[in-house]
Amino acid sequence: MSTSESVAKGCFPFKGKKKIARAKDYLPADNKQATLQFSTYEQMWSSVDKKFQELQLEVNNKIFEDLLIFVENSHQQFGQHYSVQEIPTAALITGVNTPDHAVIFSNLFAMLQARVTSLVATLRAKDCTSVKYLLGMMLKQLLALPDLSEEGENTQMPSMLTLVKHYSTRYQVSKKSPRKSSPKKRRSVVEDTQYPVVVIMLEDTENFPPHVLQDFIVICSNYLDRLPVVLVLGIATSVTTVHRLLPTAVSSLLCMEMFKAPPSSQYLNLLIDKILMTSAFPFRLGPKVFRLMLDLFLYYHMSVINFVTAFQFSMLDHYASNSLSHLCCPTSMIPSVIDNLSSKELQQLQRLPSVMRYMEQMPPKVLASVLQEEEKFRKLIKFLLKDYPVQQDRSTVILHLLHSLTSHLPMHPLGKQLRELYAACLESDIHETDNFRKAFELLGMTARSELVSVVTQGLQKISYSSDPVLKDVIEKLQQFLHRFDHLEDEVVEDTESSSPKPKDLKLQRTDLRSLQKKLQEMRKKKTTPYEKVREELLVYLKDLIKKHLHKAEDSVLYEIFYYDNVTSFRHQLHASPRSAIHRALGDPANYLECQCCLVDGGCISATMPDISIAYKLHLECGFMINLYDWLQAFVSIVTADEQNKKKSSKPEMLQARFIQAVSELQFLGFIKPTRRKTDHVSRLTWGGC
């Protein structure tokens, strides 16, 4: 690699044909196993992605319907004696989950065009740094004109008048008001004429320059009598942001109505319930990966789109890295997939830890025949694969029941949200945890009306199940509810007869505390009918949960259905930018794949890129770096190789290369200029990574 080359060359884009990634470029044609795994992944992801889209529309449907009605009714009298001073404005509160805003507005854009009007434009702050650019982007979308904002400065300034003329010509808007016509005739004209509104959506209102936003609103208000404009303001925080951006004179021109989108956490709960916890999609997230994805969502981005992307990567990595992942397929494909398994794959299945634990419970004779005959082992795997969704459905139903019973408890020992309880069940056997014991201790102190209420709610959540085992659970819970309603029929054993009577006790000297303890034991409280039924209910629920709720690793064929490679997941989706940059600049050979940059330890080679040489030299400095000393060290390293080759570079060229490398380090945030010394820069980072 030539010493004159620099990493900065890769920072400048060039026009060219965009390369499209294709699966056949990465999968060998002769590798049938990899092709089968990828085709299974594509089939599974297409069904999951379709469900994602349906749930997204379901979540936003209510807010979208209300917003569409608002837009439709905003300019009903346009074309009559129309005089309005305020612009109908919908303030759509979208939340702080910025990556999801584009999807929300794209869905809203499609619904507006399909059901209300074709004149819809979406504007973003990054494209609208001035009124000229804003109007140019708006006219480009509404009139299908070329992007006027990209033309030279001598280009005619785009204006709202262009849109007004186009609208008047196309929809025949009359400037004269029909005063001389009779009321009946006027009414028929109005009823027959429908003028579509012009909807302008500002996706990220907070990021618009205030003066641009103010001028645009004033321009729109001046044309309200000739153009039915409706604004949709996308706001991430609160409506007070609009009043902070706009002065009173401008905000008074808006007739604003607020629409609040559902929080992203509500959508996440729906995704977990309808996709991650249902047997319709057999792929599951392991406890470590699921917990990491939850933490990233709650503490970093609050974006459902990022959560879905992480889920897609998990599925892709699972199918690419697991040679038996093609068994994670729809139930209808299981017989054909099992029949096509090779002897090598059957042996891999036999060596899976979860399968080995299951087979160890078999009688010795049955185990021997299964291991010796492939056909019997195929039947066993078919049975396990078909029984897996049944067991998962039962576990999900019991999980919903447990959540209904414990979500109302004080301090929420098992979590307030279903996702918290689901994560705990994935990690360990829930009935063995301290939080489970605390939850049932609190249930043991619950009043009758409250306990009946939570059991009834749990029954409503599991009543849809048609599983015979779950039907028995429903019937048993209904019996307990019946017993709670008829406590007078309960028979309680008398426990007082078994306690010692005072006259039977021998008198002896004792202290006050011991005497008090003995008297309390003598006065045992009689068990009430409600306490008896409550205790029986809690014992039944504990046995039920112990039987059906187990940690993910205890599931048979856990290795096929669960993805829990948290190391690979964190490396790809939660990487540390600083450590990656340090690795790239400190050891560029790994990224550039060239032998000339290979060095040992902290050595610096003249064949490295200029920015790598400057970076490694700056690591040897303290808080303040003398630019002249830094330059001399840089020149001595670069010219050392040139002396061996009997070549020499001009001092101006060396200085230019050094200045470029320092500028790149400043752009990356490693150094900054300082006013303390004019010929120094201050260092901003410490340590290797």
Stockholm file with secondary structure:
# STOCKHOLM 1.0

chainA/1-689         MSTSESVAKGCFPFKGKKKIARAKDYLPADNKQATLQFSTYEQMWSSVDKKFQELQLEVNNKIFEDLLIFVENSHQQFGQHYSVQEIPTAALITGVNTPDHAVIFSNLFAMLQARVTSLVATLRAKDCTSVKYLLGMMLKQLLALPDLSEEGENTQMPSMLTLVKHYSTRYQVSKKSPRKSSPKKRRSVVEDTQYPVVVIMLEDTENFPPHVLQDFIVICSNYLDRLPVVLVLGIATSVTTVHRLLPTAVSSLLCMEMFKAPPSSQYLNLLIDKILMTSAFPFRLGPKVFRLMLDLFLYYHMSVINFVTAFQFSMLDHYASNSLSHLCCPTSMIPSVIDNLSSKELQQLQRLPSVMRYMEQMPPKVLASVLQEEEKFRKLIKFLLKDYPVQQDRSTVILHLLHSLTSHLPMHPLGKQLRELYAACLESDIHETDNFRKAFELLGMTARSELVSVVTQGLQKISYSSDPVLKDVIEKLQQFLHRFDHLEDEVVEDTESSSPKPKDLKLQRTDLRSLQKKLQEMRKKKTTPYEKVREELLVYLKDLIKKHLHKAEDSVLYEIFYYDNVTSFRHQLHASPRSAIHRALGDPANYLECQCCLVDGGCISATMPDISIAYKLHLECGFMINLYDWLQAFVSIVTADEQNKKKSSKPEMLQARFIQAVSELQFLGFIKPTRRKTDHVSRLTWGGC
#=GR chainA/1-689 SS CCTTCCGGGGGSCCCCCCCCCCGGGTSCTTCHHHHHHHHHHHHHHHHHHHHHHHHHHHHHHHHHHHHHHHHHTTTTTTTSSCCCCSEEEEEEECCSCGGGHHHHHHHHHHHHHHHTCSCEEEECGGGCSSHHHHHHHHHHHHHCCCCGGGSCTTSCCCCHHHHHHHHHHHHTCCSSCCCSSCHHHHHHHHHHCCCCCEEEEETTGGGSCHHHHHHHHHHHHHTTTTSCEEEEEEESSCTHHHHHHSCHHHHTTEEEEEEECCCHHHHHHHHIIIIITSTTSCCEECHHHHHHHHHHIIIIICCHHHHHHHHHHHHHHHHHHCTTGGGSSCGGGHHHHHHTCCHHHHHHHHTCHHHHHHHHTSCHHHHHHHHHCHHHHHHHHHHHHHHHHHHHHHHHHHHHHHHHHHTTSTTCTTCSSHHHHHHHHHHSCGGGSHHHHHHHHHHTTCCHHHHHHHHHHHHHHHTTCCCHHHHHHHHHHHHHHHHHHTGGGCCCCCCSTTSCCGGGSCCCCCCHHHHHHHHHHHSCCCCCHHHHHHHHHHHHHHHHHHHHCCCGGGSTTHHHHEECCHHHHHHHHSCCHHHHHHHHHHCTHHHHCCGGGCCCTTCCCTTSCHHHHHHHHHTTSCSEEEHHHHHHHHHHHHHHHHHHTTCCCCHHHHHHHHHHHHHHHHHHTSEEECSSCTTEEEECCCSCC
#=GC SS_cons         CCTTCCGGGGGSCCCCCCCCCCGGGTSCTTCHHHHHHHHHHHHHHHHHHHHHHHHHHHHHHHHHHHHHHHHHTTTTTTTSSCCCCSEEEEEEECCSCGGGHHHHHHHHHHHHHHHTCSCEEEECGGGCSSHHHHHHHHHHHHHCCCCGGGSCTTSCCCCHHHHHHHHHHHHTCCSSCCCSSCHHHHHHHHHHCCCCCEEEEETTGGGSCHHHHHHHHHHHHHTTTTSCEEEEEEESSCTHHHHHHSCHHHHTTEEEEEEECCCHHHHHHHHIIIIITSTTSCCEECHHHHHHHHHHIIIIICCHHHHHHHHHHHHHHHHHHCTTGGGSSCGGGHHHHHHTCCHHHHHHHHTCHHHHHHHHTSCHHHHHHHHHCHHHHHHHHHHHHHHHHHHHHHHHHHHHHHHHHHTTSTTCTTCSSHHHHHHHHHHSCGGGSHHHHHHHHHHTTCCHHHHHHHHHHHHHHHTTCCCHHHHHHHHHHHHHHHHHHTGGGCCCCCCSTTSCCGGGSCCCCCCHHHHHHHHHHHSCCCCCHHHHHHHHHHHHHHHHHHHHCCCGGGSTTHHHHEECCHHHHHHHHSCCHHHHHHHHHHCTHHHHCCGGGCCCTTCCCTTSCHHHHHHHHHTTSCSEEEHHHHHHHHHHHHHHHHHHTTCCCCHHHHHHHHHHHHHHHHHHTSEEECSSCTTEEEECCCSCC
//
